[in-house]
């Protein structure tokens, strides 16, 4: 498969209504936000392409699903139009090292793809860059966060009044920590958006809005990340995080990375949980990934049923 291609190259048109006994498997699309060089760099530090990790989580949540990946930031990417996107039951967007406000073809191709997705009615979920991309495509604005980087664990993220009874946060504590890494933030949400979660670092930590025929859910953090992926990100960002004041020196940063790797192996390690002040919403995989699981339960499967696919 050429760079920028699709993992499954045949784009479906909207499927016909079939008898229950031969209904097709759920189809999900993961939109990779990074260029090929950034994906390779993350892998070189012991991580994986963001889309690969996202796809694995989606298959875990919905084992019967067929999960495709597309690479709209790559030159010559084979991208679907709205008819192809309509064949999916859900679209998830990864994080990215790109910045919306820098523009360029790598960014614009993603904006165009998401605007096509809005025409389909297919539910969409975005993490970090995914939220920023959805916001921009729907008419909102993104900026560099004047407070600087938020990295590691986003602290005291709290659901708003709109978020308290929202399906995204079913089973989630009203105040929680989450895996996070971002320099940018949503400055202005699209018209009609509902703010679902916030914290002191970024006003928009989660939101929902309608765009075209689709409903978009987005979070500024990464419910899809395991501890091992965050450890790889810290290795990749070193020594920048020392220069930015997150650590006194590289030894201190190395010790933190080591703790993340220990938590991957032993999330019930009480000493590490206490040391880093994290709660069950990070330690428990079920709670950490709840937003994605709830999107499947409250958006993807109901819309699939409405379309007569399940």
Residue pairs with C-beta under 8 A, 6 or more apart in sequence:
1 7
1 9
2 76
2 78
3 36
3 71
3 74
3 75
3 76
4 36
4 71
4 74
4 75
4 76
4 77
4 78
5 71
5 77
5 78
6 68
6 69
6 70
6 71
6 78
6 79
6 80
7 68
7 69
7 70
8 66
8 68
9 78
11 80
11 81
11 83
11 84
11 87
12 27
12 84
12 87
13 83
13 84
13 86
13 87
14 83
14 86
14 87
15 24
15 87
15 309
17 308
18 24
18 308
18 309
23 309
23 310
24 309
25 64
25 65
25 66
26 62
26 64
26 65
26 66
26 89
26 90
26 300
26 301
26 304
26 309
26 310
27 65
27 66
27 67
27 68
27 87
27 88
27 89
28 58
28 62
28 65
28 66
28 67
28 68
28 88
28 89
28 90
28 91
28 92
28 300
29 67
29 68
29 69
29 70
29 80
29 85
29 88
29 90
29 91
29 92
30 51
30 54
30 55
30 58
30 67
30 68
30 69
30 70
30 91
30 92
30 93
30 94
31 51
31 70
31 72
31 91
31 92
31 93
31 94
31 110
31 113
31 114
31 130
32 39
32 49
32 50
32 51
32 69
32 70
32 71
32 72
32 73
32 94
33 50
33 73
33 93
33 94
33 95
33 96
33 98
33 110
33 129
33 130
33 133
34 42
34 49
34 50
34 73
34 94
34 95
34 96
34 97
34 98
35 73
35 74
35 98
35 106
36 71
36 73
36 74
38 96
38 97
38 98
39 49
39 50
41 236
42 48
42 49
42 50
42 232
42 233
42 236
43 49
45 232
45 233
45 235
45 236
46 228
46 231
46 232
46 235
47 228
47 229
47 232
47 233
47 236
48 229
48 232
50 94
50 95
50 96
51 69
51 71
51 94
52 69
53 224
53 225
53 226
53 229
54 92
54 94
54 127
54 224
55 67
55 69
57 224
57 289
57 292
58 65
58 67
58 92
58 292
58 296
59 65
59 67
61 289
61 292
61 293
61 296
62 296
62 300
65 89
68 88
70 77
70 78
70 79
70 80
70 113
71 77
72 79
72 109
72 110
72 113
73 96
73 98
73 106
73 107
73 109
73 110
77 109
79 109
79 113
80 113
80 116
81 116
82 116
82 117
82 119
82 120
85 91
85 116
85 117
85 119
85 120
85 122
86 120
86 121
86 122
88 120
88 122
89 122
89 123
89 300
89 301
89 303
89 304
89 307
89 309
90 122
90 123
90 124
90 125
90 295
90 296
90 299
90 300
90 303
91 117
91 122
91 123
91 124
91 125
92 124
92 125
92 126
92 127
92 130
92 292
92 295
93 114
93 124
93 125
93 126
93 127
93 129
93 130
93 133
93 134
94 127
94 128
94 129
94 130
94 224
95 127
95 128
95 129
95 130
95 181
95 182
95 222
96 128
96 129
96 133
98 106
98 107
98 129
99 107
99 144
99 183
99 184
100 107
100 132
100 133
100 136
100 142
100 184
101 142
101 143
101 144
101 184
110 133
111 133
111 136
111 137
114 124
114 133
114 134
114 137
115 137
115 212
117 124
117 214
118 124
118 137
118 138
118 211
118 212
118 213
118 214
118 216
119 212
119 213
119 214
120 212
120 213
120 214
121 212
121 213
121 214
121 303
122 214
122 303
123 214
123 215
123 216
123 217
123 295
123 299
123 300
123 303
124 134
124 214
124 215
124 216
124 217
125 216
125 217
125 218
125 291
125 292
125 295
125 299
126 132
126 133
126 134
126 216
126 217
126 218
126 219
127 218
127 219
127 221
127 222
127 223
127 224
128 180
128 181
128 182
128 219
128 220
128 221
128 222
129 182
130 218
131 186
131 204
131 206
131 207
131 218
131 219
131 220
132 142
132 184
132 185
132 186
134 209
134 211
134 216
134 218
135 141
135 142
135 186
135 188
135 189
135 190
135 193
135 207
135 218
136 142
137 211
138 190
138 193
138 209
138 211
138 216
139 190
139 191
140 186
140 187
140 188
140 189
140 190
140 193
141 186
141 187
141 188
142 184
142 185
142 186
142 187
143 184
143 185
143 187
144 183
144 184
145 182
145 183
145 184
145 185
145 201
145 202
147 201
147 202
148 183
148 244
149 181
149 182
149 183
149 241
149 244
149 246
150 180
150 181
150 182
150 201
150 202
151 180
151 181
151 182
151 233
151 234
151 237
151 241
151 246
152 179
152 180
152 181
152 230
152 234
152 246
152 256
153 177
153 178
153 179
153 180
153 276
153 277
153 278
153 282
154 177
154 178
154 179
154 180
154 199
154 201
154 205
154 220
154 221
155 177
155 199
155 200
155 201
155 277
156 175
156 177
156 199
156 200
157 175
157 176
157 177
157 178
157 197
157 198
157 199
157 205
157 206
157 221
158 174
158 175
158 176
158 197
158 198
158 199
159 166
159 169
159 172
159 174
159 175
159 196
159 197
159 206
160 195
160 196
160 197
160 198
162 194
162 195
162 196
162 208
163 169
163 195
163 196
163 197
163 206
164 174
166 194
166 196
166 208
167 294
167 297
167 298
167 299
168 196
168 206
168 208
168 217
168 219
168 291
168 294
168 295
168 298
169 196
169 197
169 206
169 290
169 291
169 294
170 290
170 294
170 297
170 298
171 286
171 287
171 290
171 294
172 281
172 287
172 290
172 291
173 279
173 280
173 281
173 287
176 279
176 281
176 282
176 287
177 277
177 278
177 279
177 281
177 282
178 219
178 221
178 222
178 223
178 281
178 282
178 288
179 221
179 222
179 223
179 225
179 227
179 230
179 282
179 288
180 220
180 221
180 222
181 222
181 230
181 233
181 237
182 202
182 220
185 202
185 203
185 204
185 220
186 202
186 203
186 204
186 207
186 220
189 195
189 204
189 207
189 209
190 209
190 211
191 209
192 209
192 210
193 207
193 208
193 209
194 207
194 208
194 209
195 203
195 204
195 206
195 207
196 205
196 206
196 207
196 208
197 205
197 206
197 219
198 204
198 205
199 205
202 220
204 220
205 219
205 220
205 221
206 217
206 218
206 219
206 220
206 291
207 217
207 218
208 215
208 216
208 217
208 218
209 215
209 216
210 216
215 299
217 291
217 295
217 299
219 291
222 230
223 288
223 289
223 290
223 291
223 292
224 289
224 292
226 264
226 285
227 260
227 261
227 263
227 264
227 267
228 260
228 261
228 264
230 260
231 257
231 260
231 261
231 264
234 241
234 253
234 256
234 257
234 260
235 257
238 250
238 253
239 250
239 253
241 247
241 253
242 248
242 249
242 250
242 252
242 253
246 253
247 253
247 256
259 272
259 275
259 276
262 269
262 272
263 269
263 272
263 273
263 283
266 272
267 283
267 284
267 285
268 283
273 283
280 287
281 287
281 288
281 290
282 288
286 293
301 310
304 310
